[in-house]
Amino acid sequence: MPDPSQSFPDDAAIPPGSCVMISRARLFNDGEQILACGARVCVLWPNSVAVGELVPWLDRIEAVALEFPVFSDGRAYSQARALREHHRYRGELRATGQVLQDQFAFMLRTGFDSFDVPKPCDAARFGEAVARYSVHYQAPAGPSPAVTVT
């Protein structure tokens, strides 16, 4: 999957065959050319924009990074669930921004399978948070994922 450290500004050249994270604007402006050069693409998607706009791209991008700009803004939960259930997206869903350890289990239930955590100690505690709960009120949004924490 694309490495979040490989983010490219909207005006930067993208090497052919690379793994890249690009903005929504870059996807819509240059997405066809970037994909044509063999790049593996992750798009950083704002939580203020409907994920339905991604539908034409979903079968060609490897990952969607959904933003949690503050811990109390949960719109990315709804976006993840919509991508998994309504749009049948099976690529990587990455939670980025204010990703807190006490929210990991809920993020998994809504379809996230990759997490950019702001504090290294949270990454170490991820397994503990997930293992803590064995019974859930809500069905998962898709199959149980192979989880990645960065």
VMD Tcl script that builds the backbone (N, CA, C; Angstrom):
set m [mol new atoms 450]
animate dup $m
set s [atomselect $m all]
$s set {name element resname resid chain x y z} {
  {N N MET 1 A 0.830 -1.180 0.000}
  {CA C MET 1 A 0.000 0.000 0.000}
  {C C MET 1 A 0.878 1.250 0.000}
  {N N PRO 2 A 0.383 2.335 -0.539}
  {CA C PRO 2 A 1.178 3.561 -0.547}
  {C C PRO 2 A 1.563 4.003 0.855}
  {N N ASP 3 A 2.793 4.452 0.993}
  {CA C ASP 3 A 3.319 4.919 2.268}
  {C C ASP 3 A 2.892 6.368 2.473}
  {N N PRO 4 A 2.311 6.680 3.638}
  {CA C PRO 4 A 1.862 8.057 3.855}
  {C C PRO 4 A 3.000 9.070 3.826}
  {N N SER 5 A 4.232 8.624 4.002}
  {CA C SER 5 A 5.349 9.560 3.934}
  {C C SER 5 A 5.669 9.944 2.489}
  {N N GLN 6 A 5.077 9.265 1.538}
  {CA C GLN 6 A 5.291 9.544 0.121}
  {C C GLN 6 A 4.204 10.466 -0.423}
  {N N SER 7 A 3.873 11.495 0.322}
  {CA C SER 7 A 2.884 12.467 -0.141}
  {C C SER 7 A 3.535 13.387 -1.155}
  {N N PHE 8 A 2.794 13.718 -2.196}
  {CA C PHE 8 A 3.311 14.577 -3.251}
  {C C PHE 8 A 2.466 15.833 -3.349}
  {N N PRO 9 A 3.112 17.007 -3.307}
  {CA C PRO 9 A 2.366 18.249 -3.518}
  {C C PRO 9 A 1.708 18.221 -4.892}
  {N N ASP 10 A 0.696 19.020 -5.053}
  {CA C ASP 10 A -0.067 19.012 -6.298}
  {C C ASP 10 A 0.750 19.380 -7.526}
  {N N ASP 11 A 1.864 20.081 -7.347}
  {CA C ASP 11 A 2.661 20.474 -8.509}
  {C C ASP 11 A 3.930 19.648 -8.687}
  {N N ALA 12 A 4.152 18.630 -7.850}
  {CA C ALA 12 A 5.372 17.823 -7.929}
  {C C ALA 12 A 5.235 16.712 -8.967}
  {N N ALA 13 A 6.342 16.426 -9.632}
  {CA C ALA 13 A 6.360 15.311 -10.580}
  {C C ALA 13 A 6.317 13.999 -9.807}
  {N N ILE 14 A 5.611 13.044 -10.353}
  {CA C ILE 14 A 5.492 11.737 -9.713}
  {C C ILE 14 A 6.253 10.718 -10.544}
  {N N PRO 15 A 7.227 10.053 -9.939}
  {CA C PRO 15 A 8.006 9.067 -10.685}
  {C C PRO 15 A 7.131 7.890 -11.117}
  {N N PRO 16 A 7.316 7.409 -12.340}
  {CA C PRO 16 A 6.528 6.258 -12.811}
  {C C PRO 16 A 6.697 5.055 -11.884}
  {N N GLY 17 A 5.601 4.359 -11.635}
  {CA C GLY 17 A 5.627 3.151 -10.824}
  {C C GLY 17 A 5.745 3.368 -9.330}
  {N N SER 18 A 5.697 4.599 -8.868}
  {CA C SER 18 A 5.862 4.865 -7.439}
  {C C SER 18 A 4.548 4.686 -6.677}
  {N N CYS 19 A 4.667 4.609 -5.362}
  {CA C CYS 19 A 3.507 4.592 -4.469}
  {C C CYS 19 A 3.334 6.005 -3.944}
  {N N VAL 20 A 2.157 6.591 -4.155}
  {CA C VAL 20 A 1.983 7.996 -3.814}
  {C C VAL 20 A 0.667 8.256 -3.098}
  {N N MET 21 A 0.703 9.266 -2.238}
  {CA C MET 21 A -0.523 9.797 -1.665}
  {C C MET 21 A -0.727 11.172 -2.274}
  {N N ILE 22 A -1.902 11.363 -2.869}
  {CA C ILE 22 A -2.194 12.626 -3.527}
  {C C ILE 22 A -3.480 13.215 -2.971}
  {N N SER 23 A -3.663 14.486 -3.212}
  {CA C SER 23 A -4.863 15.176 -2.748}
  {C C SER 23 A -6.054 14.866 -3.653}
  {N N ARG 24 A -7.220 15.199 -3.181}
  {CA C ARG 24 A -8.444 15.067 -3.983}
  {C C ARG 24 A -8.327 15.890 -5.260}
  {N N ALA 25 A -7.838 17.121 -5.138}
  {CA C ALA 25 A -7.699 17.995 -6.308}
  {C C ALA 25 A -6.761 17.384 -7.340}
  {N N ARG 26 A -5.658 16.818 -6.875}
  {CA C ARG 26 A -4.701 16.211 -7.809}
  {C C ARG 26 A -5.304 14.987 -8.479}
  {N N LEU 27 A -6.080 14.216 -7.748}
  {CA C LEU 27 A -6.735 13.049 -8.353}
  {C C LEU 27 A -7.614 13.484 -9.518}
  {N N PHE 28 A -8.423 14.509 -9.308}
  {CA C PHE 28 A -9.338 14.943 -10.356}
  {C C PHE 28 A -8.625 15.679 -11.494}
  {N N ASN 29 A -7.525 16.352 -11.196}
  {CA C ASN 29 A -6.795 17.081 -12.239}
  {C C ASN 29 A -5.832 16.196 -13.033}
  {N N ASP 30 A -5.103 15.317 -12.332}
  {CA C ASP 30 A -4.031 14.550 -12.967}
  {C C ASP 30 A -4.151 13.044 -12.781}
  {N N GLY 31 A -5.233 12.577 -12.208}
  {CA C GLY 31 A -5.363 11.167 -11.859}
  {C C GLY 31 A -5.150 10.205 -13.008}
  {N N GLU 32 A -5.712 10.503 -14.157}
  {CA C GLU 32 A -5.568 9.606 -15.306}
  {C C GLU 32 A -4.099 9.445 -15.698}
  {N N GLN 33 A -3.356 10.559 -15.748}
  {CA C GLN 33 A -1.940 10.491 -16.121}
  {C C GLN 33 A -1.120 9.773 -15.055}
  {N N ILE 34 A -1.424 10.024 -13.792}
  {CA C ILE 34 A -0.679 9.382 -12.705}
  {C C ILE 34 A -0.895 7.871 -12.745}
  {N N LEU 35 A -2.116 7.453 -12.924}
  {CA C LEU 35 A -2.404 6.017 -12.997}
  {C C LEU 35 A -1.817 5.401 -14.260}
  {N N ALA 36 A -1.820 6.136 -15.363}
  {CA C ALA 36 A -1.276 5.625 -16.622}
  {C C ALA 36 A 0.229 5.364 -16.530}
  {N N CYS 37 A 0.930 6.087 -15.659}
  {CA C CYS 37 A 2.374 5.866 -15.520}
  {C C CYS 37 A 2.679 4.737 -14.532}
  {N N GLY 38 A 1.635 4.040 -14.102}
  {CA C GLY 38 A 1.839 2.871 -13.245}
  {C C GLY 38 A 1.952 3.169 -11.767}
  {N N ALA 39 A 1.614 4.361 -11.349}
  {CA C ALA 39 A 1.695 4.699 -9.928}
  {C C ALA 39 A 0.609 3.968 -9.151}
  {N N ARG 40 A 0.955 3.571 -7.939}
  {CA C ARG 40 A -0.022 3.025 -6.993}
  {C C ARG 40 A -0.500 4.209 -6.167}
  {N N VAL 41 A -1.807 4.477 -6.200}
  {CA C VAL 41 A -2.344 5.732 -5.683}
  {C C VAL 41 A -3.178 5.552 -4.426}
  {N N CYS 42 A -2.890 6.433 -3.465}
  {CA C CYS 42 A -3.737 6.635 -2.297}
  {C C CYS 42 A -4.195 8.081 -2.371}
  {N N VAL 43 A -5.478 8.309 -2.166}
  {CA C VAL 43 A -5.982 9.679 -2.204}
  {C C VAL 43 A -6.351 10.114 -0.790}
  {N N LEU 44 A -5.898 11.306 -0.414}
  {CA C LEU 44 A -6.239 11.903 0.871}
  {C C LEU 44 A -7.570 12.621 0.681}
  {N N TRP 45 A -8.613 12.088 1.316}
  {CA C TRP 45 A -9.975 12.572 1.077}
  {C C TRP 45 A -10.468 13.372 2.272}
  {N N PRO 46 A -10.882 14.627 2.060}
  {CA C PRO 46 A -11.396 15.433 3.169}
  {C C PRO 46 A -12.736 14.910 3.670}
  {N N ASN 47 A -12.983 15.082 4.946}
  {CA C ASN 47 A -14.238 14.566 5.507}
  {C C ASN 47 A -15.435 15.455 5.193}
  {N N SER 48 A -15.196 16.563 4.520}
  {CA C SER 48 A -16.279 17.475 4.170}
  {C C SER 48 A -16.815 17.245 2.754}
  {N N VAL 49 A -16.291 16.242 2.060}
  {CA C VAL 49 A -16.677 15.972 0.678}
  {C C VAL 49 A -17.283 14.577 0.585}
  {N N ALA 50 A -18.395 14.443 -0.108}
  {CA C ALA 50 A -19.075 13.153 -0.261}
  {C C ALA 50 A -18.170 12.140 -0.964}
  {N N VAL 51 A -18.104 10.930 -0.412}
  {CA C VAL 51 A -17.260 9.897 -1.008}
  {C C VAL 51 A -17.836 9.364 -2.317}
  {N N GLY 52 A -19.070 9.686 -2.617}
  {CA C GLY 52 A -19.647 9.284 -3.894}
  {C C GLY 52 A -18.850 9.818 -5.077}
  {N N GLU 53 A -18.142 10.939 -4.881}
  {CA C GLU 53 A -17.303 11.492 -5.944}
  {C C GLU 53 A -16.150 10.561 -6.318}
  {N N LEU 54 A -15.809 9.652 -5.416}
  {CA C LEU 54 A -14.703 8.723 -5.655}
  {C C LEU 54 A -15.100 7.505 -6.488}
  {N N VAL 55 A -16.379 7.275 -6.658}
  {CA C VAL 55 A -16.847 6.046 -7.302}
  {C C VAL 55 A -16.143 5.746 -8.625}
  {N N PRO 56 A -15.966 6.692 -9.539}
  {CA C PRO 56 A -15.296 6.350 -10.799}
  {C C PRO 56 A -13.834 5.909 -10.641}
  {N N TRP 57 A -13.253 6.183 -9.497}
  {CA C TRP 57 A -11.838 5.880 -9.264}
  {C C TRP 57 A -11.625 4.631 -8.410}
  {N N LEU 58 A -12.629 4.166 -7.727}
  {CA C LEU 58 A -12.453 3.148 -6.691}
  {C C LEU 58 A -11.807 1.859 -7.175}
  {N N ASP 59 A -12.051 1.468 -8.407}
  {CA C ASP 59 A -11.450 0.222 -8.886}
  {C C ASP 59 A -10.010 0.419 -9.367}
  {N N ARG 60 A -9.501 1.659 -9.290}
  {CA C ARG 60 A -8.147 1.928 -9.781}
  {C C ARG 60 A -7.199 2.472 -8.727}
  {N N ILE 61 A -7.717 2.852 -7.574}
  {CA C ILE 61 A -6.843 3.356 -6.516}
  {C C ILE 61 A -6.711 2.297 -5.433}
  {N N GLU 62 A -5.557 2.281 -4.806}
  {CA C GLU 62 A -5.272 1.254 -3.801}
  {C C GLU 62 A -5.735 1.616 -2.407}
  {N N ALA 63 A -5.805 2.899 -2.129}
  {CA C ALA 63 A -6.142 3.298 -0.769}
  {C C ALA 63 A -6.826 4.658 -0.756}
  {N N VAL 64 A -7.677 4.820 0.256}
  {CA C VAL 64 A -8.314 6.099 0.527}
  {C C VAL 64 A -7.983 6.440 1.974}
  {N N ALA 65 A -7.365 7.602 2.179}
  {CA C ALA 65 A -7.062 8.090 3.526}
  {C C ALA 65 A -8.145 9.091 3.905}
  {N N LEU 66 A -8.896 8.755 4.945}
  {CA C LEU 66 A -9.980 9.620 5.408}
  {C C LEU 66 A -9.502 10.391 6.634}
  {N N GLU 67 A -9.792 11.680 6.637}
  {CA C GLU 67 A -9.247 12.573 7.661}
  {C C GLU 67 A -10.158 12.731 8.874}
  {N N PHE 68 A -9.529 12.684 10.042}
  {CA C PHE 68 A -10.149 13.056 11.314}
  {C C PHE 68 A -9.422 14.323 11.766}
  {N N PRO 69 A -9.902 15.518 11.351}
  {CA C PRO 69 A -9.178 16.751 11.675}
  {C C PRO 69 A -9.126 17.051 13.172}
  {N N VAL 70 A -10.176 16.662 13.903}
  {CA C VAL 70 A -10.213 16.743 15.361}
  {C C VAL 70 A -10.916 15.492 15.862}
  {N N PHE 71 A -10.610 15.076 17.074}
  {CA C PHE 71 A -11.156 13.811 17.566}
  {C C PHE 71 A -12.681 13.804 17.662}
  {N N SER 72 A -13.288 14.966 17.787}
  {CA C SER 72 A -14.745 15.025 17.947}
  {C C SER 72 A -15.502 15.089 16.625}
  {N N ASP 73 A -14.796 15.080 15.508}
  {CA C ASP 73 A -15.419 15.138 14.185}
  {C C ASP 73 A -15.437 13.730 13.599}
  {N N GLY 74 A -16.598 13.114 13.591}
  {CA C GLY 74 A -16.714 11.721 13.186}
  {C C GLY 74 A -17.219 11.482 11.780}
  {N N ARG 75 A -17.186 12.480 10.927}
  {CA C ARG 75 A -17.711 12.288 9.567}
  {C C ARG 75 A -16.964 11.203 8.799}
  {N N ALA 76 A -15.693 10.997 9.082}
  {CA C ALA 76 A -14.933 9.967 8.377}
  {C C ALA 76 A -15.444 8.561 8.708}
  {N N TYR 77 A -16.065 8.368 9.871}
  {CA C TYR 77 A -16.699 7.076 10.175}
  {C C TYR 77 A -17.794 6.790 9.143}
  {N N SER 78 A -18.626 7.778 8.893}
  {CA C SER 78 A -19.711 7.618 7.920}
  {C C SER 78 A -19.162 7.422 6.516}
  {N N GLN 79 A -18.104 8.133 6.188}
  {CA C GLN 79 A -17.493 7.965 4.875}
  {C C GLN 79 A -16.955 6.549 4.697}
  {N N ALA 80 A -16.290 6.033 5.726}
  {CA C ALA 80 A -15.740 4.674 5.648}
  {C C ALA 80 A -16.849 3.648 5.459}
  {N N ARG 81 A -17.877 3.778 6.233}
  {CA C ARG 81 A -19.003 2.837 6.143}
  {C C ARG 81 A -19.640 2.912 4.754}
  {N N ALA 82 A -19.819 4.122 4.226}
  {CA C ALA 82 A -20.397 4.279 2.887}
  {C C ALA 82 A -19.502 3.649 1.826}
  {N N LEU 83 A -18.198 3.848 1.933}
  {CA C LEU 83 A -17.292 3.247 0.952}
  {C C LEU 83 A -17.360 1.731 0.990}
  {N N ARG 84 A -17.407 1.155 2.180}
  {CA C ARG 84 A -17.430 -0.308 2.308}
  {C C ARG 84 A -18.793 -0.894 1.927}
  {N N GLU 85 A -19.862 -0.341 2.446}
  {CA C GLU 85 A -21.179 -0.954 2.255}
  {C C GLU 85 A -21.880 -0.527 0.971}
  {N N HIS 86 A -21.917 0.756 0.692}
  {CA C HIS 86 A -22.683 1.241 -0.459}
  {C C HIS 86 A -21.897 1.168 -1.766}
  {N N HIS 87 A -20.594 1.419 -1.673}
  {CA C HIS 87 A -19.780 1.464 -2.885}
  {C C HIS 87 A -18.902 0.221 -3.046}
  {N N ARG 88 A -18.950 -0.690 -2.077}
  {CA C ARG 88 A -18.243 -1.974 -2.133}
  {C C ARG 88 A -16.732 -1.834 -2.343}
  {N N TYR 89 A -16.155 -0.798 -1.786}
  {CA C TYR 89 A -14.716 -0.584 -1.901}
  {C C TYR 89 A -13.982 -1.600 -1.043}
  {N N ARG 90 A -13.014 -2.302 -1.626}
  {CA C ARG 90 A -12.271 -3.333 -0.905}
  {C C ARG 90 A -10.788 -3.005 -0.763}
  {N N GLY 91 A -10.387 -1.823 -1.233}
  {CA C GLY 91 A -8.999 -1.404 -1.043}
  {C C GLY 91 A -8.767 -0.949 0.391}
  {N N GLU 92 A -7.590 -0.446 0.635}
  {CA C GLU 92 A -7.227 0.011 1.974}
  {C C GLU 92 A -7.981 1.290 2.328}
  {N N LEU 93 A -8.500 1.328 3.553}
  {CA C LEU 93 A -9.078 2.548 4.122}
  {C C LEU 93 A -8.195 2.948 5.295}
  {N N ARG 94 A -7.587 4.108 5.174}
  {CA C ARG 94 A -6.652 4.567 6.186}
  {C C ARG 94 A -7.267 5.721 6.968}
  {N N ALA 95 A -7.207 5.648 8.286}
  {CA C ALA 95 A -7.626 6.748 9.154}
  {C C ALA 95 A -6.394 7.608 9.418}
  {N N THR 96 A -6.540 8.910 9.208}
  {CA C THR 96 A -5.418 9.814 9.401}
  {C C THR 96 A -5.879 11.061 10.153}
  {N N GLY 97 A -4.953 11.732 10.789}
  {CA C GLY 97 A -5.301 12.920 11.571}
  {C C GLY 97 A -5.361 12.584 13.052}
  {N N GLN 98 A -6.410 13.026 13.720}
  {CA C GLN 98 A -6.575 12.780 15.155}
  {C C GLN 98 A -7.142 11.370 15.388}
  {N N VAL 99 A -6.272 10.391 15.234}
  {CA C VAL 99 A -6.626 8.982 15.406}
  {C C VAL 99 A -6.208 8.594 16.823}
  {N N LEU 100 A -7.179 8.375 17.686}
  {CA C LEU 100 A -6.913 8.103 19.098}
  {C C LEU 100 A -7.141 6.629 19.419}
  {N N GLN 101 A -6.360 6.127 20.363}
  {CA C GLN 101 A -6.419 4.703 20.667}
  {C C GLN 101 A -7.791 4.243 21.155}
  {N N ASP 102 A -8.536 5.070 21.842}
  {CA C ASP 102 A -9.847 4.626 22.328}
  {C C ASP 102 A -10.892 4.591 21.220}
  {N N GLN 103 A -10.536 5.043 20.034}
  {CA C GLN 103 A -11.460 5.000 18.898}
  {C C GLN 103 A -11.105 3.900 17.897}
  {N N PHE 104 A -9.987 3.215 18.078}
  {CA C PHE 104 A -9.548 2.201 17.127}
  {C C PHE 104 A -10.595 1.126 16.880}
  {N N ALA 105 A -11.177 0.602 17.941}
  {CA C ALA 105 A -12.155 -0.481 17.774}
  {C C ALA 105 A -13.350 -0.017 16.944}
  {N N PHE 106 A -13.792 1.199 17.168}
  {CA C PHE 106 A -14.917 1.733 16.395}
  {C C PHE 106 A -14.517 1.950 14.931}
  {N N MET 107 A -13.291 2.388 14.730}
  {CA C MET 107 A -12.816 2.592 13.364}
  {C C MET 107 A -12.761 1.269 12.605}
  {N N LEU 108 A -12.320 0.221 13.271}
  {CA C LEU 108 A -12.315 -1.102 12.639}
  {C C LEU 108 A -13.721 -1.533 12.240}
  {N N ARG 109 A -14.684 -1.282 13.085}
  {CA C ARG 109 A -16.065 -1.693 12.809}
  {C C ARG 109 A -16.657 -0.969 11.614}
  {N N THR 110 A -16.179 0.234 11.342}
  {CA C THR 110 A -16.737 0.984 10.219}
  {C C THR 110 A -15.958 0.779 8.932}
  {N N GLY 111 A -14.895 -0.033 8.973}
  {CA C GLY 111 A -14.218 -0.407 7.739}
  {C C GLY 111 A -12.774 0.012 7.577}
  {N N PHE 112 A -12.217 0.744 8.538}
  {CA C PHE 112 A -10.807 1.124 8.435}
  {C C PHE 112 A -9.933 -0.102 8.647}
  {N N ASP 113 A -8.824 -0.160 7.910}
  {CA C ASP 113 A -7.882 -1.259 8.108}
  {C C ASP 113 A -6.437 -0.767 8.187}
  {N N SER 114 A -6.257 0.544 8.200}
  {CA C SER 114 A -4.928 1.130 8.307}
  {C C SER 114 A -5.058 2.433 9.092}
  {N N PHE 115 A -4.048 2.714 9.920}
  {CA C PHE 115 A -4.149 3.852 10.831}
  {C C PHE 115 A -2.829 4.601 10.899}
  {N N ASP 116 A -2.881 5.914 10.680}
  {CA C ASP 116 A -1.736 6.786 10.925}
  {C C ASP 116 A -1.977 7.382 12.299}
  {N N VAL 117 A -1.193 6.968 13.260}
  {CA C VAL 117 A -1.412 7.451 14.619}
  {C C VAL 117 A -0.413 8.555 14.947}
  {N N PRO 118 A -0.874 9.603 15.642}
  {CA C PRO 118 A 0.013 10.736 15.929}
  {C C PRO 118 A 1.081 10.432 16.978}
  {N N LYS 119 A 0.817 9.479 17.879}
  {CA C LYS 119 A 1.772 9.187 18.939}
  {C C LYS 119 A 2.227 7.729 18.840}
  {N N PRO 120 A 3.529 7.468 18.864}
  {CA C PRO 120 A 4.018 6.087 18.795}
  {C C PRO 120 A 3.454 5.187 19.898}
  {N N CYS 121 A 3.204 5.738 21.081}
  {CA C CYS 121 A 2.673 4.914 22.166}
  {C C CYS 121 A 1.260 4.421 21.835}
  {N N ASP 122 A 0.499 5.181 21.047}
  {CA C ASP 122 A -0.834 4.723 20.637}
  {C C ASP 122 A -0.736 3.525 19.704}
  {N N ALA 123 A 0.258 3.526 18.828}
  {CA C ALA 123 A 0.437 2.401 17.913}
  {C C ALA 123 A 0.699 1.124 18.711}
  {N N ALA 124 A 1.501 1.220 19.762}
  {CA C ALA 124 A 1.809 0.054 20.584}
  {C C ALA 124 A 0.582 -0.453 21.329}
  {N N ARG 125 A -0.341 0.423 21.654}
  {CA C ARG 125 A -1.535 0.043 22.414}
  {C C ARG 125 A -2.709 -0.373 21.527}
  {N N PHE 126 A -2.539 -0.277 20.215}
  {CA C PHE 126 A -3.630 -0.611 19.308}
  {C C PHE 126 A -4.145 -2.028 19.544}
  {N N GLY 127 A -3.256 -2.992 19.608}
  {CA C GLY 127 A -3.653 -4.390 19.807}
  {C C GLY 127 A -4.446 -4.584 21.088}
  {N N GLU 128 A -4.051 -3.897 22.133}
  {CA C GLU 128 A -4.777 -3.980 23.404}
  {C C GLU 128 A -6.205 -3.455 23.252}
  {N N ALA 129 A -6.347 -2.344 22.566}
  {CA C ALA 129 A -7.671 -1.733 22.388}
  {C C ALA 129 A -8.580 -2.629 21.563}
  {N N VAL 130 A -8.051 -3.254 20.549}
  {CA C VAL 130 A -8.858 -4.119 19.687}
  {C C VAL 130 A -9.248 -5.398 20.416}
  {N N ALA 131 A -8.306 -5.985 21.151}
  {CA C ALA 131 A -8.562 -7.246 21.856}
  {C C ALA 131 A -9.506 -7.076 23.040}
  {N N ARG 132 A -9.670 -5.872 23.516}
  {CA C ARG 132 A -10.495 -5.610 24.687}
  {C C ARG 132 A -11.963 -5.953 24.454}
  {N N TYR 133 A -12.426 -5.866 23.214}
  {CA C TYR 133 A -13.845 -6.064 22.919}
  {C C TYR 133 A -14.054 -7.304 22.065}
  {N N SER 134 A -14.889 -8.205 22.542}
  {CA C SER 134 A -15.175 -9.406 21.763}
  {C C SER 134 A -16.623 -9.443 21.284}
  {N N VAL 135 A -17.468 -8.585 21.838}
  {CA C VAL 135 A -18.871 -8.516 21.445}
  {C C VAL 135 A -19.159 -7.091 20.995}
  {N N HIS 136 A -19.889 -6.976 19.876}
  {CA C HIS 136 A -20.172 -5.661 19.313}
  {C C HIS 136 A -21.662 -5.528 19.033}
  {N N TYR 137 A -22.185 -4.326 19.179}
  {CA C TYR 137 A -23.584 -4.051 18.868}
  {C C TYR 137 A -23.821 -3.924 17.371}
  {N N GLN 138 A -22.826 -3.475 16.662}
  {CA C GLN 138 A -22.985 -3.181 15.248}
  {C C GLN 138 A -22.172 -4.175 14.422}
  {N N ALA 139 A -22.744 -4.597 13.306}
  {CA C ALA 139 A -22.039 -5.492 12.396}
  {C C ALA 139 A -20.889 -4.737 11.735}
  {N N PRO 140 A -19.820 -5.443 11.381}
  {CA C PRO 140 A -18.709 -4.755 10.712}
  {C C PRO 140 A -19.080 -4.368 9.284}
  {N N ALA 141 A -18.423 -3.363 8.780}
  {CA C ALA 141 A -18.628 -2.920 7.395}
  {C C ALA 141 A -17.648 -3.666 6.517}
  {N N GLY 142 A -17.904 -4.927 6.272}
  {CA C GLY 142 A -17.028 -5.753 5.429}
  {C C GLY 142 A -16.320 -6.806 6.250}
  {N N PRO 143 A -15.458 -7.581 5.579}
  {CA C PRO 143 A -14.743 -8.662 6.270}
  {C C PRO 143 A -13.732 -8.118 7.267}
  {N N SER 144 A -13.313 -8.963 8.199}
  {CA C SER 144 A -12.299 -8.546 9.168}
  {C C SER 144 A -11.016 -8.226 8.420}
  {N N PRO 145 A -10.467 -7.038 8.634}
  {CA C PRO 145 A -9.299 -6.614 7.861}
  {C C PRO 145 A -7.997 -7.096 8.461}
  {N N ALA 146 A -6.953 -7.103 7.636}
  {CA C ALA 146 A -5.585 -7.218 8.106}
  {C C ALA 146 A -5.164 -5.785 8.427}
  {N N VAL 147 A -4.860 -5.510 9.656}
  {CA C VAL 147 A -4.681 -4.139 10.124}
  {C C VAL 147 A -3.231 -3.699 10.053}
  {N N THR 148 A -3.012 -2.434 9.644}
  {CA C THR 148 A -1.701 -1.818 9.599}
  {C C THR 148 A -1.735 -0.532 10.408}
  {N N VAL 149 A -0.755 -0.373 11.296}
  {CA C VAL 149 A -0.645 0.846 12.096}
  {C C VAL 149 A 0.702 1.476 11.782}
  {N N THR 150 A 0.677 2.752 11.358}
  {CA C THR 150 A 1.939 3.456 11.079}
  {C C THR 150 A 2.032 4.708 11.904}
}
mol reanalyze $m
mol bondsrecalc $m
mol representation Tube
mol addrep $m
